[in-house]
Amino acid sequence: MTPRLPLIAAGVAALLAIPAYGALGDLAAARAARDAARIDAGAAIPPLATADAAFPADSAADARARLGAQVRADAARGGVLIEALAPDPAAPAPLTLLTLRASGTEKAVVAFADTLERTHPAIRMRAWRLTSAPGGVRLDATLVAPWRG
């Protein structure tokens, strides 16, 4: 019986080596992923917005005036009536907020909203609603645009 015990132990060790080898491969892959994540974490973060993405303005009032002029010009080009365009003077320093009410045909108003969103420098609609109005639709929106002095 004694000569068989080392053979059994060697057989058990050989059977246990198979999952251990797979675990070592998983450990190597996990270490490589960790090292890649450390390299990615150390990379420089790109800026969220570039300097040309903001309205150049001398002050918050100038930024509101420039944004208003841009919105009115886009509306006139698209055949959209601006019913109301009111600035929000309580907007934070680097942002300009305008409350917009515009109306026109559905096609013209949707094209106008698309133009606002695609314009450069960036104008975004923080909140908006499109409702039915006599002869077309009405757009109620809060416009947000960054500015720089």
N, C-alpha and C positions, 0 to 999 in steps of 0.2 A: 503494500500500500504506500509506502513512503516514496517510491520512485514516481508514482502517478501524481502526487500532490504538486510538484513543480510544473508538470505538464498542464494540469488544470489551471493553475495560476497564470501561466503564460497564455493559455487560450482565453481566459477571462480578460486579461490585460489587452490582448489583441482585439477582442470585441469592444472594449471600452475606448480604444484608441480611435475608432471610426467616428463616433459623435464628438470626441474631443478635437479631432482634426477639423470638423465642420465648425465648431465653436471658435477655434482659433482663426479661421477664415472670416467669420462674422466679426470678431474683435478687430481684425485688421481693417475691414471695410468701415467699421464704426469710427476707428481712429482717423482714417483718411477723410471721412465726412466731417469729423470735428475739426481737423486741421484746415479743410477748405472753408468751413464756416468762420473760423478765426481770421482767415485771410480776407474773406468777404466783409466781415465786420470792421476790419481796419481800413477798408477802402473809403475814399472821400465821398461824402454824400453830395450828389448834384443839387444845385439850387432849385427850389420849387418854381420860381419865376425869374425870368431874366429882366434886366433893366428896361428893355424895349417893350415889355409886356404891360407897362403902366403908362398912364397919361402923364405927360410932362406938364407940371403946373407950378405956379409960384406959391399958391396957398390952397386951402381946402375950398374956399369960395371960387377960386379960379378953376379948380378941378371940377366942381359942380357945374360951372358955366360951360366948360369945354365938353363935358359929358352930355349935358343938355343939348348943346349945339350939334353934337354928333348924332344923338338920337333923333332930333328934329330933322336933320338932313337925310338920314336913312329913311325916315317915315315919308318925307316929301318925295324922295326918289321912288318909293314903293307904292305911292298913292294911298297912304294910311293917314287917317285923321288923328292927331294927338289931342285928346280931350283934356287931359291934365298931366302935368309933369312937375312934381313937387320934390325939392331936395329935402333930405333929412340932415339938419345941421348937427345932430347928436351922433353922427357916424364916427367911428374911431379914426384916428389921424391918417393912416395910410390908405383908407378906403373912402369912396364916395358912394352914397346911397341915394337913389331917386325912386320915387313912387310914380309909376306910369299907368295911364289909362289911355288906350288907343282903340280905334274901331275902323272897320272897313270890310271889304269882302273877305270871305274866309281865306281864299288863296293869297290875297295881298297881306293879310295879317300874319298868316303862317310864314310867308316869305320874309316879312319884316322881322319876326321873332328869330328866324334862322339867320338873317343878316346880323342882328344884334349879337347872337352867340358866336358867330364866326368872325366878327370884326377884330381888327388889330389896332390898337391895344385891346386887351380883353375886357369885354362887358359880359357879365353873367346874370342870369335871372335867379335870385335867391328863392323867390316864391312867385308863382304865376298861376293865373286861372283864365281860361278861355270860355266865354259864355255867349249865348245867342243874343243878338241885338237886332233891332229893326234894320233890315237891309244887309245884314252880314253878321259879324261876330265882334265881340269886345275882348280886348286883352287887358287884364289887370295884373301888374307885375311890380316887383321890387328889384331894381337893377343895382348891381354892385360892380364897382370898377376900382382897381388900385390906381394910385397916383404917386408921383415922386416929385420932389421939389428940386 
